[in-house]
């Protein structure tokens, strides 16, 4: 079962595999047919959450969900337009030997604001980058409409991923996720990105008005060279 209940909306996790490799995962679910008519597609060093068929582009539903750099091992995952800005910010911090603190994430999320939809959907983001002596740094953040952005330094244990979602989990009446009640965690015993994407997709099965709400799951695991990401997608 998904730790955020039957309807997490969009959800992301950062953490480590059982062997200690950095990992990220991202889930897209939707209650409406329009929200479900999407797919995850790899493109260069990114994964695009885009339309199926000839649907018109919608900036709230179609975006870069994941972006990574195999030269430095940095990866960013998020649910909207903030992905590229946050990725480039932490890449700049790495290139200038600056500390990758959570403050930068909070400022960028506050600038992006919550999504201008009827639910005021929060913007969420996760980053894996490098700190002192190449040690991985794990960050997760959320921007709700009613409070300033909050980012968290995640210190995962092997086989555990921690993250945030846009909603608390109610299928009938979605409400913004409240990080003060604790961040979600999943236990992952697999080794590959494919296993991680399948795992997140499988534990998130739920129906609304008779339809499966799952759209896709995206995952990445960093290899032993500390730079290269293996990424996978699982579409409905």
Secondary structure in CASP SS format (residue, H / E / C, confidence):
PFRMAT SS
TARGET T0000
AUTHOR 0000-0000-0000
METHOD secondary structure of the structure
MODEL  1
X C 1.00
X C 1.00
X C 1.00
X C 1.00
X C 1.00
X C 1.00
X E 1.00
X C 1.00
X C 1.00
X E 1.00
X E 1.00
X E 1.00
X E 1.00
X E 1.00
X E 1.00
X E 1.00
X C 1.00
X C 1.00
X C 1.00
X C 1.00
X C 1.00
X E 1.00
X E 1.00
X E 1.00
X E 1.00
X E 1.00
X E 1.00
X E 1.00
X E 1.00
X C 1.00
X C 1.00
X C 1.00
X H 1.00
X H 1.00
X H 1.00
X H 1.00
X C 1.00
X E 1.00
X E 1.00
X E 1.00
X E 1.00
X E 1.00
X E 1.00
X C 1.00
X C 1.00
X E 1.00
X E 1.00
X E 1.00
X E 1.00
X E 1.00
X E 1.00
X C 1.00
X C 1.00
X C 1.00
X C 1.00
X C 1.00
X C 1.00
X C 1.00
X C 1.00
X C 1.00
X C 1.00
X C 1.00
X E 1.00
X E 1.00
X E 1.00
X E 1.00
X E 1.00
X E 1.00
X E 1.00
X C 1.00
X C 1.00
X C 1.00
X C 1.00
X E 1.00
X E 1.00
X E 1.00
X E 1.00
X E 1.00
X C 1.00
X C 1.00
X C 1.00
X H 1.00
X H 1.00
X H 1.00
X H 1.00
X H 1.00
X H 1.00
X H 1.00
X H 1.00
X H 1.00
X H 1.00
X H 1.00
X H 1.00
X H 1.00
X H 1.00
X C 1.00
X C 1.00
X C 1.00
X C 1.00
X C 1.00
X C 1.00
X C 1.00
X H 1.00
X H 1.00
X H 1.00
X H 1.00
X H 1.00
X H 1.00
X H 1.00
X H 1.00
X H 1.00
X H 1.00
X C 1.00
X C 1.00
X C 1.00
X C 1.00
X C 1.00
X C 1.00
X C 1.00
X C 1.00
X C 1.00
X C 1.00
X E 1.00
X E 1.00
X E 1.00
X E 1.00
X E 1.00
X E 1.00
X E 1.00
X E 1.00
X C 1.00
X H 1.00
X H 1.00
X H 1.00
X C 1.00
X E 1.00
X E 1.00
X E 1.00
X E 1.00
X E 1.00
X E 1.00
X E 1.00
X E 1.00
X C 1.00
X C 1.00
X C 1.00
X C 1.00
X C 1.00
X C 1.00
X E 1.00
X E 1.00
X E 1.00
X E 1.00
X E 1.00
X C 1.00
X C 1.00
X C 1.00
X E 1.00
X C 1.00
X E 1.00
X E 1.00
X E 1.00
X E 1.00
X E 1.00
X E 1.00
X C 1.00
X E 1.00
X C 1.00
X E 1.00
X C 1.00
X C 1.00
X C 1.00
X C 1.00
X C 1.00
X C 1.00
X E 1.00
X C 1.00
X C 1.00
X H 1.00
X H 1.00
X H 1.00
X C 1.00
X C 1.00
X E 1.00
X E 1.00
X E 1.00
X E 1.00
X C 1.00
X C 1.00
X C 1.00
X C 1.00
X C 1.00
X H 1.00
X H 1.00
X H 1.00
X H 1.00
X H 1.00
X H 1.00
X H 1.00
X H 1.00
X H 1.00
X H 1.00
X H 1.00
X C 1.00
X C 1.00
X C 1.00
X E 1.00
X E 1.00
X C 1.00
X C 1.00
X E 1.00
X E 1.00
X C 1.00
X E 1.00
X E 1.00
X E 1.00
X E 1.00
X E 1.00
X E 1.00
X E 1.00
X E 1.00
X E 1.00
X C 1.00
X C 1.00
X C 1.00
X C 1.00
X C 1.00
X C 1.00
X E 1.00
X E 1.00
X E 1.00
X E 1.00
X E 1.00
X E 1.00
X E 1.00
X C 1.00
END
